[in-house]
Amino acid sequence: MREFKRSARIGDLLCREISNVILRDITDPRVEMVTITGAKVSDDIRHATVFFSVIGDENRWNEATKGLASSKGYIKRELGKRLEIKFIPDLKFVEDRTMETGSRIDKMISDALSDND
């Protein structure tokens, strides 16, 4: 029995290649400093949810979302050139706010500890 599912391996591959495309090929300023944090691929490899994070305020998040949506076609074409898989999944970009949430929790803990001193 396989240790990892094919969809999980392709998700890791997509994550790495999409990051490279964003870093090296896309000139849209809305996607500068966007970090791809993961990708979840359906079992049939037809759909992929790509999670991203960005540092900034709510406006920065909105601009990054719009920039990725407008670059989706280009990213898929580049993936088609770079990857040796039969189908390039349809990409859906979703915000990953876990780092933001973690920072907020750290601040709350620090504040609570400093209040006790």
N, C-alpha and C positions, 0 to 999 in steps of 0.2 A: 504494500500500500504506500502511496506517495505521502511524503511528510507535509508538503505544501500544495495547495490547490493551484492550478494553472492561472486562475483569475488573480490570485494574490501575487504571483510572480509577475504577471503582466502589469498589475497595479504598481509594483515597485519600479518596473521598467518605465512606465508612463510618467511616474513622479520624477524620475531622474531626467528623462528626455524633455519633458515639458519645462522643467527648471532650466535646462540648457538653452532651449529655444527662447525663453523669456529673457535670460541673461545675455545671450549673444546676438540674437536676431531681431527682436522686436524693439522698435525705436519709439513706440508710443509712451509718452511720459507718464501716463496713468498707471502703467504696470511696472514702473521703476520701483525697486525695493519690495516687490511682491515675493513672498516665499511660498513655495509649494510644500505643504506639510504632509500630504498623503493622497492616495487615490484608492477608491473602492470600485472594483470592476465586477459587473454582473457575471454570473456563471457562464452565460453564453457569449461573453466578451463583446456584446453589442453596445453596452452603456457603461460609462465610467463617471463617477462623481469625484471631482478633483477638489481637494480642500486647499485653501490658501490663507495666508496670514499677511498682514501689513501693519506697519507701525504708523500710528497717526490717529487723528480724530475721525468722527463719523463721516465727514465729507471725503476724507482720504479713502475710507473703506468703500464708499459709494463710487468714487472715481475708479478705483481699482477693479471693482465689479464690472463697471461699464467697459473699461479697457480690455479686460479678459473676454467679455462677451463679444466685443468687436473683433478681437484677435483669434477667436475660436477657429474660424475657417483656415486661417494661415497656419495655426498650430497643428491642426489635423493634417494639412498637406505636408508639413515638415515631418510629422510623425510617420506618415506614409512613406516618405523617402528614407527615413532613418531606421525604421523597424522592419523586421522580417516576420510579420504576422499577416494572416490572411485578411482580417478585418481590423480597421482602426475604429475603436469604439466612439460613439457619440459622446462628446464631453459636456459635462455640466459642472460649472465652477460654483463652489459653495464656501462661504466664509467659515474660517476656523478661528474662533475667538478663545480658545483654551489658554493661550499665553496671556491674553488680556485678563481673563478670569483669574488665572494663577497669580498674576501681579497684584490684583485687587485683594485676593485672599491673604497674600504675604503682607500687604500693607495693613490690613485689618488685624492680623496677628501681632505685627510689630507695634501697632498703636495700643492694642490691649496689654501687651507686655510692658510697654513704657508707662501706661496708666497705673499698673500695679507697683511700680518702683517708687 
